Every structure is written in structure tokens, then in C-alpha cells.
């Protein structure tokens, strides 16, 4: 709007300047034509009657719109109401605008258009046409244009402001819908209406969202179908291996028993992975904020700490729970509980005997912050983003049982809440930080 106002103001100023220049040019041309004809008229008179003709013309000029002067070659006044020869005036019938002119009976020097010619006897005949009244008319025109321009600019600004409010409301609605889409609600669509370029873009984006939603649902359906289809035969295989283990115990074949137990352990790991995959899919398809409610994080963190304290004690790990008062947040309690349990489970799993695991809750200017800190082997900087993906296991932790999906579940829960999880070096160990405030500004 500011740019539009500046452009409009400059345009109005240029228009007024052009009109002023055009009006002044037209007035000067008209005065030159009149004075040229008057000079022709005086040229047709004999020298003896020139002075009388000049005074006769002055007598008839009641409005004093014209001034006349007859001067000798050296500038001495001979006749007329023009008292002095303007200096530097060309004597070739060329019109010149003067802002001062000495005339008889005038209280102040008028603005005039002057034209002069040198007669055959050397005398200078000078004619002047008063532009004062015409200039007043021009000034009134310019004032009217200025006032009209101001009114037009004011109405233009008001109209622009009204249109900007409408567009701002549309963009706000589009932004709100975009935020919901970014939070995972792919069923949302951008509001249409207006039949302009924005509306054309909205229709294209909505068409794109429909295709994205369709493709994601197809991919999810395939993945979930594979997970469900494979979990059932794996569960049957696990049961059959259990039965085989019972039989091999009676055969007194130690190597066969070991092989069966290894196969049973691998099957158990596969089942755990499929359960975790289905849980991630289940969390990702939750209705946005459907299970959200006011939640006091202090109570949740203390509850998780009480749950894992016996496990830490059984592994001779020093377990610390520290909480400070923070304001209530809106969240899904069960999902956050599951995420914190996964973080503590990972921390206790990788912390050696005699180590320390801490869970802390602290307030920050942006919102609550939960940290789970251990002094285990830590995570290399290059792996900190990768461990939040599905199935990733660091080379240094392959010897520890697990599906590699615990942190993926945590990452999915954070995505559902628009929270952020970051992994840092605890020197030694790992510091997992959950920032419990939205990544997307309202």
C-alpha cells in the first residue's frame, strides 16, 4: 500500500506539473499572437500618428491588460504607459515573460508577456500583455487539481486498505489451513474464493494435496498390510519354535537347542519390530489434537521416574528425577508418557553399571523443556539425526538387543505435538532435549 501511495503521489505531481507547463505555454502563445497582430497594426501607421495611436489604445484599455511603450534608440521614453525599456529585450518580435515591468499608475509590477520590434527610424516599439489574471486562473486550476489529487489519493488509500484487509483475511485463512496441513492434517484444503491469481494458486495447491493424500494413503495401506500380513505368520513361527524348543530339550542335542533358541530370539526381535512399526503408523494417523487436554508435565515426569526407578536400581544405575514448576500445556498424555518411557528405556539400556541417568524438567521463556541425560557411549554427531529414523542402529550398539525403533516412536510423537527433539553430547553420554513448544508460529 505504501508503494502504491508513493507511485500515485508522484503521478499526480507529474500530472499537475505537465498541466501547469501546458497552460503556461498556451497562454504565452496566445499573448504572442495578439501582440504580433498589434505590431502589424502599428506598422501600418505613419510615424506621425504612432504616438496618438498608442495613447488612444491605452485609453481604451480599461482593464489594463495591455501596455505600450515607444522608446528612442538609446532607450529614452517617448510615449505610452510603459515607463522604461526592459533591459536585454530582443527586438525581433520574440515573446518574453517578465516578472517585473515599470508601468504608469501601477502599485506593483505585473507579470507580463513582452514583445518588441525596432522600427525603421531606430525607435523601439514595445508591447506587453498582462498575465496576472490568467496566472490566477492557472493557480486556481492547479489548486483544484491538488485538492482533487489529495481526495483521489485518500480514496485510493482507503480502497487499497479495504482491499488489503480482505486479502489479509484470505491469506490468514490460507495460513491457518497451511499450518494444519504442515502439522499432518492432509485432509485440510486451502479456502478458495475471489477468482484471482491467489484463487488459481489455491486450486492448484488443493489438487496437489489431494494427490499427495491419495499417494500417502496408498503407501501407508501397503506398508500396514505388509506389517499385518507378516506379523501373523511370524507369531505362528514363534509359537512353533517354542514347541520345537520343548521337544529338543528331550533329545539331549545341545547344538540343536541352541539353534532353535537363536531362531526363536530372531523371531521375537522381528515381532517387536513389526509391533513398533504398527505403533508408529498408529500414532501418525491419530486425529490431530483429538486426544489433547491440559497437562501438568511435572506430574507426568515424576510418574515416569517412579516407573523406571526400580529398573535403574536393579541395574545399579544412579537415577535422578528433577522437576521445576512449569505452566500447563495441551498435549496427549498417553503419547508423551510413551515417548518419555522410550527415552528412559534407551538411556538405561546403554548406560553401564554404576552410571547415571537423569530426567529433568525446566521452564524456558519459550516453554517447558524436558531432558533425559545419560553417561553411556553417546551418539556420534553424524548419527544424531539418523537415529531418529526407523531401524537405524549405530555400529557401536549392534551388540545390544533392540529394534532400532524406540527413538523413531519418540520422533513421531514429537511430530504429532509439533514439539522438537534434539540430541546433544553430554560428555560423556547423550542428552536428549524435548522442547515442548510449537515449531509452527500461530
C-alpha positions as CSV (number, residue, x, y, z in Angstrom):
1,X,0.0,0.0,0.0
2,X,2.9,2.4,0.8
3,X,4.4,1.7,-2.6
4,X,1.0,2.4,-4.3
5,X,0.7,5.6,-2.4
6,X,4.1,6.8,-3.4
7,X,3.5,5.9,-7.1
8,X,0.1,7.7,-7.1
9,X,1.6,10.8,-5.4
10,X,4.4,11.0,-7.9
11,X,2.0,10.5,-10.8
12,X,-0.3,13.3,-9.5
13,X,2.7,15.7,-9.1
14,X,3.9,14.9,-12.6
15,X,0.3,15.4,-14.0
16,X,0.0,18.8,-12.2
17,X,3.4,19.9,-13.5
18,X,2.5,18.9,-17.0
19,X,-0.8,20.7,-16.9
20,X,0.9,23.8,-15.4
21,X,3.5,23.7,-18.2
22,X,0.9,23.2,-20.9
23,X,-1.4,26.0,-19.6
24,X,1.5,28.4,-19.3
25,X,2.7,27.6,-22.8
26,X,-0.8,28.1,-24.2
27,X,-1.2,31.4,-22.5
28,X,2.2,32.7,-23.7
29,X,1.5,31.5,-27.3
30,X,-1.9,33.3,-27.2
31,X,-0.3,36.5,-25.9
32,X,2.4,36.4,-28.6
33,X,-0.2,36.0,-31.4
34,X,-2.2,39.0,-30.1
35,X,0.9,41.2,-29.7
36,X,2.2,40.2,-33.1
37,X,-1.0,41.3,-34.7
38,X,-0.9,44.6,-32.8
39,X,2.7,45.2,-34.0
40,X,1.4,44.6,-37.6
41,X,-1.3,47.1,-36.9
42,X,1.1,49.8,-35.6
43,X,3.5,49.1,-38.5
44,X,0.7,50.1,-40.9
45,X,0.6,53.6,-39.4
46,X,2.7,56.6,-40.4
47,X,5.3,57.7,-37.9
48,X,3.5,61.0,-37.2
49,X,0.3,59.2,-36.0
50,X,2.1,56.4,-33.9
51,X,2.1,58.3,-30.7
52,X,-1.5,59.3,-30.9
53,X,-2.5,55.7,-31.8
54,X,-0.6,54.4,-28.7
55,X,-2.4,56.8,-26.3
56,X,-5.7,56.1,-28.0
57,X,-5.2,52.4,-27.5
58,X,-4.2,53.0,-23.8
59,X,-7.3,55.0,-23.3
60,X,-9.5,52.0,-24.4
61,X,-7.6,49.5,-22.2
62,X,-9.9,49.8,-19.2
63,X,-8.7,46.6,-17.7
64,X,-5.1,47.5,-18.4
65,X,-4.4,44.0,-19.9
66,X,-2.0,45.6,-22.4
67,X,0.9,48.0,-22.0
68,X,2.6,50.1,-24.7
69,X,5.9,51.9,-24.9
70,X,7.7,53.8,-27.6
71,X,11.4,54.5,-26.9
72,X,14.3,56.1,-28.8
73,X,17.2,54.0,-30.0
74,X,19.1,54.8,-26.8
75,X,16.1,53.9,-24.5
76,X,14.5,57.3,-23.8
77,X,10.8,57.2,-23.2
78,X,8.7,58.8,-26.0
79,X,5.1,57.6,-25.4
80,X,3.0,55.0,-23.7
81,X,2.4,53.8,-20.2
82,X,5.5,51.6,-20.2
83,X,8.0,53.9,-18.4
84,X,11.3,52.1,-19.0
85,X,12.6,49.9,-21.7
86,X,13.2,46.4,-20.2
87,X,16.9,45.6,-20.4
88,X,18.1,42.9,-22.7
89,X,14.8,42.7,-24.5
90,X,15.2,41.2,-28.1
91,X,13.8,43.4,-30.9
92,X,12.8,40.6,-33.2
93,X,9.2,40.0,-32.2
94,X,10.1,37.2,-29.8
95,X,7.8,36.9,-26.8
96,X,9.5,37.1,-23.4
97,X,7.9,36.6,-20.0
98,X,8.9,39.3,-17.4
99,X,8.0,39.3,-13.7
100,X,8.7,43.0,-13.3
101,X,7.8,45.9,-15.5
102,X,7.7,49.6,-14.8
103,X,4.3,50.9,-15.8
104,X,2.5,54.1,-15.0
105,X,-0.1,54.1,-12.3
106,X,0.7,50.5,-11.2
107,X,1.1,49.8,-7.5
108,X,3.2,46.8,-8.2
109,X,4.9,45.4,-11.2
110,X,2.7,43.0,-13.1
111,X,3.7,39.7,-14.7
112,X,3.7,40.3,-18.4
113,X,4.5,38.8,-21.8
114,X,6.6,41.3,-23.7
115,X,7.4,41.6,-27.4
116,X,9.4,44.4,-29.1
117,X,10.4,45.5,-32.6
118,X,12.8,48.1,-33.8
119,X,11.2,50.4,-36.4
120,X,12.9,51.7,-39.5
121,X,13.8,55.0,-37.8
122,X,15.6,53.2,-35.0
123,X,12.8,53.7,-32.4
124,X,11.8,50.7,-30.2
125,X,8.1,49.8,-30.0
126,X,7.4,47.6,-27.0
127,X,4.0,45.8,-26.3
128,X,3.3,43.9,-23.1
129,X,0.2,41.8,-22.2
130,X,-0.7,41.4,-18.5
131,X,-0.7,37.7,-17.4
132,X,-1.8,38.3,-13.8
133,X,-5.4,37.3,-14.3
134,X,-4.5,34.3,-16.4
135,X,-2.0,33.2,-13.9
136,X,-4.6,33.4,-11.2
137,X,-6.8,31.2,-13.2
138,X,-3.9,28.8,-13.7
139,X,-3.2,28.8,-10.0
140,X,-6.9,28.0,-9.2
141,X,-6.7,25.1,-11.7
142,X,-3.6,23.8,-10.1
143,X,-5.1,24.2,-6.6
144,X,-8.2,22.3,-7.8
145,X,-6.0,19.6,-9.2
146,X,-4.0,19.4,-6.0
147,X,-7.2,19.1,-3.9
148,X,-8.7,16.6,-6.3
149,X,-5.4,14.6,-6.3
150,X,-5.5,14.6,-2.5
151,X,-9.1,13.4,-2.4
152,X,-8.3,10.8,-5.1
153,X,-5.2,9.7,-3.1
154,X,-7.2,9.5,0.1
155,X,-10.0,7.5,-1.5
156,X,-7.3,5.3,-3.2
157,X,-5.6,4.7,0.1
158,X,-9.0,3.9,1.7
159,X,-9.9,1.5,-1.1
160,X,-6.5,-0.1,-1.0
161,X,-6.7,-0.5,2.7
162,X,-10.1,-2.1,2.4
163,X,-8.8,-4.5,-0.3
164,X,-5.7,-5.2,1.8
165,X,-7.9,-6.2,4.8
166,X,-9.9,-8.5,2.6
167,X,-6.7,-10.1,1.1
168,X,-5.2,-10.2,4.6
169,X,-8.2,-12.1,5.9
170,X,-7.9,-14.6,2.9
171,X,-4.2,-15.0,3.5
172,X,-4.8,-15.6,7.2
173,X,-7.3,-18.3,6.4
174,X,-4.8,-19.9,3.9
175,X,-2.0,-19.6,6.5
176,X,-4.2,-21.3,9.2
177,X,-5.1,-24.1,6.8
178,X,-1.4,-24.5,5.7
179,X,-0.3,-24.8,9.4
180,X,-2.8,-27.6,9.9
181,X,-1.6,-29.3,6.8
182,X,2.0,-28.9,7.9
183,X,1.0,-30.5,11.2
184,X,-0.1,-33.6,9.4
185,X,-3.8,-33.0,8.6
186,X,-3.6,-33.7,4.9
187,X,-7.4,-33.8,4.7
188,X,-7.4,-30.0,5.1
189,X,-7.8,-27.8,2.0
190,X,-7.0,-24.2,1.4
191,X,-10.1,-21.9,1.3
192,X,-11.0,-20.8,-2.2
193,X,-12.9,-17.7,-3.3
194,X,-12.1,-14.5,-5.1
195,X,-11.4,-15.6,-8.7
196,X,-8.0,-14.0,-8.9
197,X,-4.4,-15.2,-9.1
198,X,-4.4,-16.3,-5.4
199,X,-7.5,-18.4,-6.1
200,X,-5.9,-20.0,-9.1
201,X,-2.9,-20.9,-6.9
202,X,-5.2,-22.2,-4.1
203,X,-6.9,-24.6,-6.6
204,X,-3.6,-25.9,-7.8
205,X,-2.3,-26.5,-4.2
206,X,-5.6,-28.2,-3.3
207,X,-5.3,-30.5,-6.3
208,X,-1.7,-31.2,-5.3
209,X,-2.8,-32.0,-1.7
210,X,-5.4,-34.4,-3.0
211,X,-2.8,-36.3,-4.9
212,X,-0.3,-36.3,-2.0
213,X,-3.0,-37.6,0.4
214,X,-4.0,-40.3,-2.1
215,X,-0.5,-41.5,-2.6
216,X,0.4,-41.4,1.1
217,X,-2.7,-43.4,1.9
218,X,-1.8,-45.9,-0.7
219,X,1.8,-46.2,0.6
220,X,0.6,-46.4,4.2
221,X,-2.0,-49.0,3.3
222,X,0.6,-51.2,1.6
223,X,3.1,-50.9,4.5
224,X,0.4,-51.6,7.1
225,X,-0.8,-54.5,5.1
226,X,2.6,-56.0,4.8
227,X,3.2,-55.5,8.5
228,X,-0.1,-57.1,9.4
229,X,0.3,-60.0,7.0
230,X,3.9,-60.8,8.1
231,X,3.2,-60.4,11.8
232,X,0.7,-63.3,11.9
233,X,2.9,-66.0,10.3
234,X,5.8,-64.7,12.4
235,X,3.7,-65.2,15.6
236,X,2.9,-68.7,14.4
237,X,6.5,-69.4,13.7
238,X,7.4,-68.1,17.2
239,X,4.9,-70.5,18.7
240,X,6.2,-73.4,16.6
241,X,9.8,-72.6,17.6
242,X,8.7,-72.6,21.3
243,X,7.2,-76.0,20.8
244,X,10.3,-77.2,19.0
245,X,12.4,-75.9,21.9
246,X,10.4,-78.1,24.2
247,X,11.0,-81.2,22.0
248,X,14.7,-80.6,21.6
249,X,15.1,-80.5,25.3
250,X,14.1,-84.1,25.4
251,X,16.6,-85.1,22.6
252,X,19.7,-84.1,24.5
253,X,21.0,-82.3,21.4
254,X,22.7,-79.2,22.8
255,X,23.6,-77.7,19.4
256,X,20.0,-78.1,18.1
257,X,18.7,-76.5,21.2
258,X,21.0,-73.5,20.7
259,X,19.9,-73.1,17.1
260,X,16.2,-73.3,18.0
261,X,16.7,-70.7,20.7
262,X,18.6,-68.4,18.3
263,X,15.8,-68.7,15.7
264,X,13.2,-68.0,18.4
265,X,15.1,-64.9,19.6
266,X,15.4,-63.6,16.0
267,X,11.7,-64.2,15.5
268,X,10.9,-62.3,18.8
269,X,13.0,-59.4,17.5
270,X,11.1,-59.4,14.2
271,X,7.8,-59.4,16.0
272,X,9.0,-56.5,18.2
273,X,9.9,-54.5,15.0
274,X,6.6,-55.1,13.4
275,X,4.8,-54.1,16.6
276,X,6.9,-50.9,16.7
277,X,6.2,-50.2,13.0
278,X,2.4,-50.6,13.5
279,X,2.6,-48.3,16.6
280,X,4.4,-45.6,14.6
281,X,1.8,-45.9,11.9
282,X,-1.0,-45.7,14.5
283,X,0.5,-42.6,16.2
284,X,1.0,-40.9,12.8
285,X,-2.7,-41.4,11.8
286,X,-4.2,-40.0,15.0
287,X,-6.7,-37.3,14.6
288,X,-4.8,-34.0,15.2
289,X,-5.2,-32.9,18.8
290,X,-8.2,-35.3,19.2
291,X,-6.8,-36.6,22.5
292,X,-5.2,-33.3,23.6
293,X,-6.0,-31.9,27.0
294,X,-4.4,-29.7,29.6
295,X,-1.4,-31.5,31.1
296,X,0.9,-30.8,34.0
297,X,4.3,-32.0,32.9
298,X,5.7,-32.1,36.5
299,X,3.2,-34.9,37.4
300,X,4.0,-36.8,34.2
301,X,7.8,-36.7,34.6
302,X,7.6,-37.8,38.2
303,X,5.3,-40.6,37.3
304,X,7.7,-41.8,34.6
305,X,10.6,-41.5,37.0
306,X,8.8,-43.6,39.6
307,X,8.1,-46.3,37.0
308,X,11.8,-46.6,35.9
309,X,13.4,-46.1,39.3
310,X,13.2,-49.8,40.3
311,X,14.7,-50.8,36.9
312,X,17.6,-48.4,37.3
313,X,18.2,-49.7,40.8
314,X,18.2,-53.3,39.6
315,X,21.0,-52.4,37.1
316,X,23.0,-50.4,39.8
317,X,22.4,-47.2,37.9
318,X,22.1,-43.9,39.7
319,X,18.7,-42.5,38.7
320,X,17.8,-38.8,39.3
321,X,14.5,-37.0,38.7
322,X,14.5,-33.2,38.9
323,X,11.4,-31.1,38.1
324,X,10.6,-27.4,38.4
325,X,7.2,-25.8,38.1
326,X,6.1,-25.1,34.5
327,X,2.8,-24.0,33.1
328,X,0.3,-26.4,31.8
329,X,0.5,-27.4,28.2
330,X,-2.0,-29.0,25.8
331,X,-0.9,-32.5,24.8
332,X,-1.8,-36.2,24.6
333,X,-0.8,-37.6,27.9
334,X,-0.5,-41.2,26.8
335,X,1.7,-40.3,23.8
336,X,4.1,-38.2,25.9
337,X,4.2,-40.9,28.5
338,X,5.2,-43.4,25.9
339,X,7.8,-41.1,24.4
340,X,9.5,-40.4,27.8
341,X,9.4,-44.1,28.6
342,X,11.2,-44.9,25.3
343,X,13.9,-42.3,26.0
344,X,14.5,-43.6,29.6
345,X,14.5,-47.2,28.3
346,X,17.2,-46.3,25.8
347,X,19.2,-44.3,28.3
348,X,19.1,-47.2,30.9
349,X,19.9,-49.7,28.2
350,X,23.1,-48.0,27.0
351,X,24.3,-46.8,30.4
352,X,26.9,-49.0,32.0
353,X,26.6,-50.4,35.6
354,X,27.4,-47.6,38.1
355,X,26.5,-44.9,35.6
356,X,23.9,-42.1,36.0
357,X,20.7,-41.3,34.2
358,X,18.8,-38.1,34.8
359,X,15.4,-36.8,33.7
360,X,14.9,-33.1,34.2
361,X,12.0,-30.6,33.6
362,X,12.9,-26.9,33.4
363,X,11.0,-23.8,32.3
364,X,12.3,-21.6,29.5
365,X,11.0,-18.3,28.0
366,X,9.6,-20.3,25.1
367,X,8.0,-23.1,27.1
368,X,8.8,-26.2,29.1
369,X,11.9,-28.3,28.3
370,X,12.4,-32.0,29.2
371,X,15.9,-33.5,29.1
372,X,17.0,-37.1,29.5
373,X,20.7,-37.4,30.2
374,X,22.9,-40.5,30.5
375,X,26.7,-41.1,30.6
376,X,26.7,-44.1,28.2
377,X,28.7,-44.5,25.0
378,X,27.0,-41.4,23.4
379,X,25.9,-40.8,19.8
380,X,28.4,-39.5,17.2
381,X,27.3,-36.1,15.7
382,X,26.9,-37.7,12.2
383,X,24.4,-40.3,13.6
384,X,22.2,-37.9,15.7
385,X,19.7,-37.3,13.0
386,X,19.8,-40.8,11.6
387,X,18.9,-42.5,15.0
388,X,15.6,-40.7,14.9
389,X,14.8,-42.6,11.7
390,X,13.3,-46.1,11.6
391,X,15.5,-49.2,12.0
392,X,18.8,-47.2,12.3
393,X,21.3,-48.8,14.7
394,X,24.8,-47.4,15.3
395,X,27.7,-49.7,14.7
396,X,28.7,-49.4,18.3
397,X,25.3,-50.6,19.6
398,X,24.6,-53.6,17.4
399,X,25.5,-55.9,20.2
400,X,22.7,-54.6,22.3
401,X,19.2,-56.0,21.8
402,X,16.6,-53.7,20.3
403,X,14.6,-53.0,17.1
404,X,16.0,-49.6,16.4
405,X,12.5,-48.1,16.5
406,X,12.3,-46.6,20.0
407,X,13.6,-43.2,19.0
408,X,11.5,-43.3,15.9
409,X,8.4,-43.6,18.1
410,X,9.6,-40.6,20.1
411,X,10.2,-38.6,17.0
412,X,6.7,-39.4,15.7
413,X,5.1,-38.4,19.0
414,X,7.0,-35.1,18.9
415,X,5.8,-34.5,15.3
416,X,2.2,-35.1,16.3
417,X,2.7,-32.4,19.0
418,X,4.8,-30.0,16.9
419,X,7.5,-30.4,19.6
420,X,11.2,-30.7,18.8
421,X,13.6,-33.4,20.0
422,X,17.3,-32.7,19.8
423,X,20.2,-35.0,20.6
424,X,23.4,-33.5,22.1
425,X,26.7,-34.7,23.5
426,X,26.6,-35.0,27.3
427,X,30.4,-35.5,27.6
428,X,30.2,-38.4,28.2
429,X,26.8,-39.8,27.1
430,X,23.8,-38.4,25.4
431,X,21.5,-35.5,26.2
432,X,18.0,-35.8,24.6
433,X,16.2,-32.5,24.8
434,X,12.4,-32.1,24.1
435,X,11.3,-28.6,23.5
436,X,7.6,-28.5,24.4
437,X,6.5,-25.6,22.3
438,X,5.2,-25.5,18.8
439,X,7.6,-25.3,15.9
440,X,5.0,-23.5,13.8
441,X,4.1,-20.0,14.8
442,X,0.4,-19.1,15.0
